[in-house]
Amino acid sequence: MKDAVSRRAVVAGALLAPATVLAQSTNPKKIWSNEYWAQKGGVKLYMFRKRLTAPKTGEKLRPVLLLIHGSSNSSRSSFDLATPGKGEYSVMNVFAELGYDVWTMDHENYGWSSQTQSNSDIASGVKDIQAGMEVIARETGQRKVHLFGESSGGLRAGAYAMAEPSRVDRLVLGAFTYKGDNSPTLTERAKNLDYYRTHNRRLRDRDMIRSIFTRDKPGTTDPAIAEFLADEELKFGDQVPTGTYLDMTANLPVVDPKRVTAPVLLVRGEYDGIATMSDLTDFFSQLPSGDRQLVVLPGLAHSVVMGLHRQTFWHAMHSFLSMPATS
């Protein structure tokens, strides 16, 4: 524990308060970025990194934050979307300015990563993260990271935390589902279960992308954001893998809370149709760590990253990740 405390003390001094970053948002700093590739057997996985300045030998360590995307959109459009005239939507920019070393990656069959015949289920996503973590360790010298996943990205992140507990510092799960009990979205999605069992791809066109932000509570996301997102994602085509949809409709639970030993923050948008309160409280009550939080964000729906009140998500996650060590 002594090593963990000293590491937390080292990185704490590099972090800024969320309010400071928001105040600077009208005059953002130029943020350093770079692309990388991870290798999972014969599969190439695209990775992207942002931080305030280029890495330098001997510099103070920055906390590493790895962002895991969901079922329908790839990494850059999920966490680094450019939205001219609409304010800041890039989680990567915000957390780089807060002092983090921020990474994300495209899972197999998403974005710039290799296209295969796989359906890219949750188990495949865990292996993707394992491959990506080796790149992060090589480039940063750190083998332990903070992890955030939204929707099925939360399932990937949670399953990775079970498989590699020594590699996860603090874990944030947004729009997470445990057993899927009483979920309106999953109940509707399950009507297509036979299709997910027999097909490795599904349609993800502009209308489907728009529906992500309207199916729960219209008005919680600026409609223009869906258009920016669709413009970026449709460059990769209108088909995405079915694996996570199959897992979420037929194979839950895929994350056992008793096996997640890292500190956990569960984040739910007030109107989310996947992450029901009963499901989340069931999961939350079984987590073994006393260092755990469950936060409901008002005025947000499924995507806490893309909502009108996304700043509340930034605040909640940064507060959790920068919490002082207690032992």
LUMLOZA-745491 format. One record per residue (C-alpha): residue in three letters; residue number from 1; x, y, z. Coordinates in Angstrom, 3 decimals. Example, Ala and Ser with C-alpha at 12.3 -4.5 7.8 and 13.67 -1.06 7.14 Angstrom:
BEGIN
ALA	1	12.300	-4.500	7.800 $
SER	2	13.670	-1.060	7.140 $
***
This chain:
BEGIN
MET	1	0.000	0.000	0.000 $
LYS	2	2.926	2.328	0.632 $
ASP	3	3.821	2.253	-3.076 $
ALA	4	0.219	3.043	-4.036 $
VAL	5	0.101	6.019	-1.686 $
SER	6	3.393	7.430	-2.923 $
ARG	7	2.280	7.044	-6.553 $
ARG	8	-0.989	8.853	-5.838 $
ALA	9	0.941	11.631	-4.116 $
VAL	10	3.282	11.977	-7.080 $
VAL	11	0.530	12.391	-9.662 $
ALA	12	-1.854	14.498	-7.566 $
GLY	13	0.168	17.651	-7.988 $
ALA	14	-0.279	17.538	-11.773 $
LEU	15	-4.078	17.756	-11.678 $
LEU	16	-6.267	20.850	-11.955 $
ALA	17	-9.770	21.418	-10.632 $
PRO	18	-12.597	20.949	-13.187 $
ALA	19	-13.744	24.538	-12.730 $
THR	20	-10.308	25.735	-13.790 $
VAL	21	-10.485	23.778	-17.024 $
LEU	22	-14.001	24.988	-17.788 $
ALA	23	-12.849	28.563	-17.273 $
GLN	24	-10.073	27.963	-19.805 $
SER	25	-12.346	26.325	-22.374 $
THR	26	-12.826	29.549	-24.368 $
ASN	27	-9.060	29.705	-24.867 $
PRO	28	-7.947	26.052	-24.992 $
LYS	29	-4.292	25.120	-24.873 $
LYS	30	-2.689	23.259	-27.743 $
ILE	31	-2.728	19.630	-26.695 $
TRP	32	-0.100	17.104	-27.786 $
SER	33	-1.376	13.922	-29.420 $
ASN	34	-0.048	10.771	-31.040 $
GLU	35	-1.259	7.559	-32.662 $
TYR	36	-0.156	4.017	-31.804 $
TRP	37	-0.924	0.443	-32.771 $
ALA	38	-1.438	-2.541	-30.471 $
GLN	39	-1.204	-6.090	-31.738 $
LYS	40	-3.657	-8.845	-30.720 $
GLY	41	-2.360	-11.840	-32.603 $
GLY	42	-2.994	-10.969	-36.236 $
VAL	43	-5.353	-8.104	-35.348 $
LYS	44	-4.073	-4.518	-35.386 $
LEU	45	-5.757	-2.185	-32.878 $
TYR	46	-5.663	1.566	-33.319 $
MET	47	-4.795	3.664	-30.250 $
PHE	48	-4.809	7.422	-29.710 $
ARG	49	-3.261	9.503	-26.943 $
LYS	50	-3.588	13.103	-25.737 $
ARG	51	-1.799	15.075	-23.031 $
LEU	52	-0.853	18.693	-22.487 $
THR	53	2.754	18.311	-23.589 $
ALA	54	4.897	15.708	-25.300 $
PRO	55	6.389	13.089	-22.953 $
LYS	56	9.864	13.860	-21.613 $
THR	57	12.351	11.587	-19.894 $
GLY	58	12.408	12.082	-16.124 $
GLU	59	9.223	14.152	-15.952 $
LYS	60	6.661	13.854	-13.154 $
LEU	61	4.256	10.989	-13.775 $
ARG	62	0.782	11.888	-14.978 $
PRO	63	-2.172	9.653	-14.103 $
VAL	64	-3.081	7.501	-17.095 $
LEU	65	-6.756	7.359	-18.125 $
LEU	66	-7.925	4.808	-20.716 $
LEU	67	-11.354	5.406	-22.314 $
ILE	68	-13.325	2.425	-23.671 $
HIS	69	-16.003	2.977	-26.332 $
GLY	70	-19.387	1.288	-26.635 $
SER	71	-21.232	-0.861	-29.185 $
SER	72	-22.035	1.562	-31.993 $
ASN	73	-19.229	4.099	-32.320 $
SER	74	-15.441	4.025	-32.372 $
SER	75	-13.003	5.696	-30.014 $
ARG	76	-12.236	9.102	-31.517 $
SER	77	-15.860	9.966	-32.322 $
SER	78	-16.870	8.812	-28.835 $
PHE	79	-14.240	10.666	-26.838 $
ASP	80	-12.562	13.231	-29.118 $
LEU	81	-15.383	14.547	-31.275 $
ALA	82	-14.923	17.960	-32.882 $
THR	83	-18.136	20.001	-32.603 $
PRO	84	-17.500	23.447	-34.156 $
GLY	85	-19.689	26.127	-32.615 $
LYS	86	-21.147	23.789	-29.995 $
GLY	87	-18.536	23.926	-27.238 $
GLU	88	-16.232	21.225	-25.914 $
TYR	89	-17.310	17.597	-26.227 $
SER	90	-13.891	15.931	-26.239 $
VAL	91	-13.362	14.021	-22.992 $
MET	92	-9.763	13.597	-24.117 $
ASN	93	-9.214	17.358	-24.323 $
VAL	94	-10.864	18.034	-20.975 $
PHE	95	-8.903	15.420	-19.081 $
ALA	96	-5.641	16.227	-20.833 $
GLU	97	-6.084	19.813	-19.639 $
LEU	98	-6.806	18.460	-16.150 $
GLY	99	-3.364	16.854	-16.181 $
TYR	100	-4.095	13.283	-17.255 $
ASP	101	-2.299	11.197	-19.873 $
VAL	102	-5.421	10.181	-21.831 $
TRP	103	-5.667	7.143	-24.118 $
THR	104	-8.386	5.467	-26.128 $
MET	105	-8.543	2.624	-28.648 $
ASP	106	-10.685	1.175	-31.414 $
HIS	107	-11.811	-2.354	-30.663 $
GLU	108	-11.549	-5.058	-33.296 $
ASN	109	-13.914	-4.279	-36.214 $
TYR	110	-14.356	-0.635	-35.169 $
GLY	111	-12.829	2.528	-36.587 $
TRP	112	-9.265	2.132	-37.821 $
SER	113	-8.675	-1.297	-36.259 $
SER	114	-8.553	-4.530	-38.251 $
GLN	115	-11.755	-5.807	-39.832 $
THR	116	-12.283	-9.531	-39.235 $
GLN	117	-15.157	-12.037	-39.252 $
SER	118	-15.477	-11.810	-35.437 $
ASN	119	-18.600	-10.348	-33.813 $
SER	120	-16.374	-8.455	-31.316 $
ASP	121	-18.099	-9.568	-28.128 $
ILE	122	-17.167	-8.516	-24.600 $
ALA	123	-14.569	-11.283	-24.212 $
SER	124	-12.874	-10.086	-27.398 $
GLY	125	-12.912	-6.547	-26.011 $
VAL	126	-11.086	-7.679	-22.883 $
LYS	127	-8.316	-9.116	-25.045 $
ASP	128	-8.178	-5.822	-26.952 $
ILE	129	-7.644	-3.939	-23.702 $
GLN	130	-4.952	-6.388	-22.640 $
ALA	131	-3.086	-5.716	-25.888 $
GLY	132	-3.549	-1.970	-25.543 $
MET	133	-2.295	-1.978	-21.973 $
GLU	134	1.054	-3.316	-23.094 $
VAL	135	1.465	-0.314	-25.391 $
ILE	136	0.511	2.041	-22.570 $
ALA	137	2.986	0.408	-20.188 $
ARG	138	5.759	0.674	-22.771 $
GLU	139	5.079	4.317	-23.580 $
THR	140	4.334	5.652	-20.080 $
GLY	141	6.268	3.301	-17.810 $
GLN	142	3.066	2.724	-15.847 $
ARG	143	1.349	-0.649	-15.631 $
LYS	144	-1.675	0.599	-13.689 $
VAL	145	-4.284	2.953	-15.164 $
HIS	146	-7.643	4.554	-14.481 $
LEU	147	-10.313	3.024	-16.711 $
PHE	148	-13.586	4.490	-18.000 $
GLY	149	-16.128	2.692	-20.160 $
GLU	150	-19.578	3.788	-21.289 $
SER	151	-22.449	1.369	-22.025 $
SER	152	-20.932	-1.858	-23.415 $
GLY	153	-17.579	-0.127	-22.958 $
GLY	154	-18.362	-0.330	-19.253 $
LEU	155	-18.889	-4.066	-19.611 $
ARG	156	-15.535	-4.395	-21.380 $
ALA	157	-13.835	-2.280	-18.705 $
GLY	158	-15.485	-4.176	-15.846 $
ALA	159	-14.614	-7.548	-17.350 $
TYR	160	-11.017	-6.396	-17.824 $
ALA	161	-10.897	-5.256	-14.188 $
MET	162	-11.927	-8.786	-13.171 $
ALA	163	-9.300	-10.391	-15.409 $
GLU	164	-6.415	-8.022	-14.584 $
PRO	165	-7.098	-6.483	-11.155 $
SER	166	-3.469	-5.440	-10.640 $
ARG	167	-3.602	-3.215	-13.748 $
VAL	168	-6.600	-1.072	-12.723 $
ASP	169	-6.224	1.875	-10.355 $
ARG	170	-9.754	3.333	-10.298 $
LEU	171	-12.691	2.206	-12.435 $
VAL	172	-15.521	4.387	-13.768 $
LEU	173	-18.542	2.711	-15.373 $
GLY	174	-21.040	4.898	-17.252 $
ALA	175	-24.442	3.721	-18.543 $
PHE	176	-23.534	0.318	-17.124 $
THR	177	-25.828	-2.684	-17.007 $
TYR	178	-25.444	-5.628	-14.638 $
LYS	179	-28.259	-8.134	-15.222 $
GLY	180	-30.348	-5.876	-17.410 $
ASP	181	-33.408	-6.265	-15.188 $
ASN	182	-36.314	-3.962	-16.098 $
SER	183	-34.313	-2.227	-18.831 $
PRO	184	-36.656	-0.765	-21.484 $
THR	185	-33.838	-0.494	-24.021 $
LEU	186	-32.642	-4.071	-23.580 $
THR	187	-36.194	-5.416	-23.618 $
GLU	188	-36.720	-3.781	-26.997 $
ARG	189	-33.305	-4.876	-28.258 $
ALA	190	-33.938	-8.501	-27.278 $
LYS	191	-36.638	-8.705	-29.958 $
ASN	192	-33.756	-9.046	-32.432 $
LEU	193	-31.894	-11.707	-30.454 $
ASP	194	-32.180	-14.351	-33.170 $
TYR	195	-30.573	-11.934	-35.619 $
TYR	196	-27.656	-11.244	-33.258 $
ARG	197	-27.132	-14.987	-32.818 $
THR	198	-26.931	-15.608	-36.564 $
HIS	199	-25.224	-12.450	-37.858 $
ASN	200	-21.906	-10.840	-36.966 $
ARG	201	-22.883	-7.380	-38.240 $
ARG	202	-25.860	-5.060	-37.798 $
LEU	203	-26.962	-1.802	-39.398 $
ARG	204	-25.648	1.364	-37.759 $
ASP	205	-26.773	4.184	-40.057 $
ARG	206	-27.410	7.877	-39.402 $
ASP	207	-30.901	7.248	-38.045 $
MET	208	-29.589	4.651	-35.609 $
ILE	209	-26.930	7.081	-34.355 $
ARG	210	-29.586	9.761	-33.892 $
SER	211	-31.726	7.307	-31.907 $
ILE	212	-28.994	6.885	-29.277 $
PHE	213	-29.732	10.426	-28.127 $
THR	214	-33.520	10.470	-28.486 $
ARG	215	-34.745	7.036	-27.376 $
ASP	216	-34.736	7.806	-23.648 $
LYS	217	-35.455	11.517	-23.312 $
PRO	218	-35.383	13.867	-26.306 $
GLY	219	-33.833	17.215	-25.453 $
THR	220	-31.016	15.881	-23.267 $
THR	221	-28.518	16.110	-26.155 $
ASP	222	-28.099	18.802	-28.806 $
PRO	223	-29.347	17.212	-32.075 $
ALA	224	-26.348	18.667	-33.897 $
ILE	225	-24.031	16.372	-31.925 $
ALA	226	-25.598	13.276	-33.485 $
GLU	227	-24.922	14.755	-36.920 $
PHE	228	-21.258	15.468	-36.123 $
LEU	229	-20.941	11.927	-34.762 $
ALA	230	-22.623	10.334	-37.775 $
ASP	231	-20.437	12.309	-40.166 $
GLU	232	-17.351	10.787	-38.534 $
GLU	233	-18.619	7.253	-38.016 $
LEU	234	-20.142	6.723	-41.445 $
LYS	235	-16.667	7.160	-42.933 $
PHE	236	-16.165	3.601	-41.670 $
GLY	237	-19.418	2.308	-43.181 $
ASP	238	-22.895	1.624	-41.817 $
GLN	239	-22.225	-1.820	-40.299 $
VAL	240	-20.892	-2.623	-36.811 $
PRO	241	-20.429	-5.882	-34.883 $
THR	242	-23.306	-7.611	-33.062 $
GLY	243	-21.267	-9.211	-30.261 $
THR	244	-21.931	-6.699	-27.515 $
TYR	245	-25.646	-6.556	-28.368 $
LEU	246	-25.769	-10.351	-28.117 $
ASP	247	-24.001	-10.296	-24.744 $
MET	248	-26.295	-7.567	-23.413 $
THR	249	-29.487	-9.360	-24.451 $
ALA	250	-28.581	-13.022	-23.843 $
ASN	251	-25.475	-13.374	-21.687 $
LEU	252	-25.770	-10.971	-18.754 $
PRO	253	-24.238	-10.726	-16.274 $
VAL	254	-20.765	-10.614	-17.787 $
VAL	255	-19.237	-8.697	-14.857 $
ASP	256	-19.281	-10.213	-11.366 $
PRO	257	-19.197	-7.348	-8.828 $
LYS	258	-17.604	-9.579	-6.191 $
ARG	259	-14.568	-9.981	-8.447 $
VAL	260	-14.077	-6.267	-9.121 $
THR	261	-11.622	-5.252	-6.419 $
ALA	262	-10.733	-1.759	-7.695 $
PRO	263	-12.480	1.355	-6.372 $
VAL	264	-15.561	1.916	-8.544 $
LEU	265	-17.657	4.900	-9.598 $
LEU	266	-20.997	4.044	-11.228 $
VAL	267	-22.395	6.961	-13.251 $
ARG	268	-25.982	6.982	-14.503 $
GLY	269	-27.835	9.614	-16.491 $
GLU	270	-31.181	10.418	-14.873 $
TYR	271	-33.162	9.168	-17.886 $
ASP	272	-30.979	6.252	-19.015 $
GLY	273	-33.075	3.379	-20.401 $
ILE	274	-30.330	0.763	-20.018 $
ALA	275	-28.899	1.448	-16.571 $
THR	276	-31.887	1.091	-14.249 $
MET	277	-31.468	2.107	-10.622 $
SER	278	-32.471	-1.319	-9.286 $
ASP	279	-29.877	-3.008	-11.495 $
LEU	280	-27.124	-0.595	-10.490 $
THR	281	-27.853	-0.713	-6.757 $
ASP	282	-27.766	-4.511	-6.906 $
PHE	283	-24.312	-4.358	-8.507 $
PHE	284	-23.133	-1.567	-6.198 $
SER	285	-24.127	-3.409	-3.009 $
GLN	286	-21.936	-6.374	-3.926 $
LEU	287	-18.721	-4.494	-4.690 $
PRO	288	-16.034	-5.506	-2.171 $
SER	289	-14.246	-2.139	-2.006 $
GLY	290	-15.422	0.432	0.520 $
ASP	291	-14.104	3.033	-1.939 $
ARG	292	-17.160	3.162	-4.200 $
GLN	293	-19.672	5.713	-5.398 $
LEU	294	-22.974	5.712	-7.281 $
VAL	295	-23.815	9.032	-8.936 $
VAL	296	-26.986	9.967	-10.815 $
LEU	297	-26.510	12.971	-13.105 $
PRO	298	-29.617	15.132	-13.616 $
GLY	299	-30.735	16.061	-17.096 $
LEU	300	-28.680	13.347	-18.811 $
ALA	301	-29.838	10.151	-20.526 $
HIS	302	-27.860	7.196	-21.875 $
SER	303	-24.715	9.018	-22.955 $
VAL	304	-23.212	11.062	-20.139 $
VAL	305	-20.353	11.931	-22.509 $
MET	306	-22.496	13.614	-25.176 $
GLY	307	-25.279	15.187	-23.104 $
LEU	308	-26.049	18.871	-22.719 $
HIS	309	-24.954	18.645	-19.068 $
ARG	310	-21.781	16.617	-19.764 $
GLN	311	-19.793	18.964	-17.499 $
THR	312	-21.401	17.241	-14.499 $
PHE	313	-19.901	13.970	-15.732 $
TRP	314	-16.451	15.543	-16.101 $
HIS	315	-16.707	16.835	-12.552 $
ALA	316	-17.879	13.511	-11.094 $
MET	317	-15.181	11.473	-12.816 $
HIS	318	-12.329	13.843	-12.062 $
SER	319	-13.384	14.140	-8.408 $
PHE	320	-13.388	10.354	-8.103 $
LEU	321	-10.111	9.799	-9.929 $
SER	322	-8.286	12.499	-7.937 $
MET	323	-9.600	11.444	-4.531 $
PRO	324	-6.785	11.386	-1.954 $
ALA	325	-5.573	7.971	-0.831 $
THR	326	-6.811	6.949	2.611 $
SER	327	-4.239	4.284	3.486 $
***
